[in-house]
C-alpha cells in the first residue's frame, strides 16, 4: 500500500474502480498476516492512553476461506513496549530478549502470525455489529518460545 497513491486527489470527472478491501469478520483463531503498509500518526490521547506517536498498521490476514484486511494501532509508549516487541518478533525482525531499534521502513511486506478475536459493538444507529480485534502477535513458527529464549532447554539437566 502506497500512501502517496492513496492520498492522490481525484478530479471531478476521473474514472474510479477501487471498491475497497473486503471487511469480513473472521472466526476467532490464529492466522498468518502480511504487513501491507503503515502510517505514522499522532494519537491525541484519552482517559486511558497519553498523547503519543502511533503506528497504524495495515494488515492482510489470510484465512482458509479467503483474506481480510484490518488496521491495528500500536501506541509508542513504554507501557505498550510489550506489544511493539510482540509485533517485531512476530515478523522476524527481533528475537526474544533482544534490544531492538524499531526499523519501521523494514516492516512493509513482512509476514507473521496473530491471534484474532471477535467483538460485538453498537454502531451509530444502535445496530449490533461484529468486528475483529488483533489480540496478540505470535512468535514465528519454529522460533523458541519466550520460556526457552533464556537458554532453558526442556529435558536438559
N, C-alpha and C positions, 0 to 999 in steps of 0.2 A: 504494500500500500504506500503510495507516494503522496504525502501531504500536500506537495506543491500542485499536483494534479487535482486533488480533492478541493483545494482552495481556489481553483481556477474559476473565474467569474464566467457565467454563461450570458450570451446575448439574448435579447428578447425573442429572436426567431431561430436560435440554434437548434440543431437536432439533438434529441435526448433518447436514451435507450436503457440506461442502467437503472434497474428496478430495485437495487439494493440487495443485500445478502439475506438469505433466509434466516428468520428468527424463530427457530424451532426450540421447543423446550425438551431437553434431554432427560432421560431417566437418571436418577442418582447412580453414580458409579465412577470408575476410574477410566480415563480416556487419554489418548495421545493428543497433543496440540502442536500447532505451529504458530510462531510469532509472525504476524503479517506486518507489523509495524508498531510504533508507539508515538505518543505525543508528550512533550514536556509541557507541564501546566503548573499553575499555582492554585493551591487549594485555599480558599478564603477562611476556612476554619469553621468549627461548630462547637456545640457544648462539649462534645467528646474528643474532638481532634483539633489540635492547634493549627494555625495557618502554617503551611509548609509547601515545599516543592512536591510535585505529584507526577508520577509516570502513569499515563493511561495506555495500557497495553491493548493492542488489537490482536485477538487470537482466533484461529480457526480450530475448532475442536472436532476431531474425527470420531464418529460413532459408526457402529456396524451398518446402520441403515442410512447413512449419509453424514453430512457435516453441518455444523452450526457455527456462527461467528458470535463472539462476545467480547465486550470490553471489560478490563479488570483495572481497577485503580490501585496503585501502590503509593503509599504515602512515605516520603523520605524523612522520617522521624526516627530517632533512636528507639522509641518504644515499638516500632514496627520493623526494626532491623531483621528480626527473625523471618519475617515474610519475604524481605528482599533476599536474604540468604537462601530461603527455600527456592525462590524463583531462579536465581543464578546457579544454584546446584542442579535444579531440575533440567535446565537447558545445557548443562555440561560446562559452564564457564567457571565453576567453583567446586572445590571438594570440601567435605565436612571438616571443620576445624581450621580451614584456611582463611587467612585475611585476604580480602579482595578489593581492589579499586574498581568500582562499578563502571563497566565499559558499555554504555548504552548503544553506542554505534555498532556493537557486535551482536545485538540481540535479534535483529530482523532476520527471519529465515531459520532461526534456531528452533529445534523441536524439544519437547519434553512430555511429561505425564502429569495429570492433575486429577484431583477428586472433585467431582461436581455434585452439588446438592440441588434440590428443588425447593422453592419457597412460594407461598401464596401471598398476594398483596391485593389491595383495592386500588383501582385506577381512579383517575379524576372524576369519572362518572359514578363511582361507587361499585362498579362491577368487580367481581373476583377474577384475578388473573394469576397465572403462574409464570415464574421466571427461574432461571438457573443462577446459582452463585458458585464461584470457584472457591471451594472450601480450603484446599491445600494443594500446593505444588509438591509433586512426589519425586523421590530420587530416581535417577535414570535406572533402567533395568540393568542388573548386574553390578551396580555400584554398591560398595559396602554400606550397610545401614549406619545410622548415627551411633548406635551402640558399638559397632565394630570399628568405627573410624579412629578410636583412640588406641588401636593396636591390639585389642582383645580379639582372640580367635577362639570361637566356641570349640570345646573339646581339647584344646591345647593346654597342658598343665606344666 
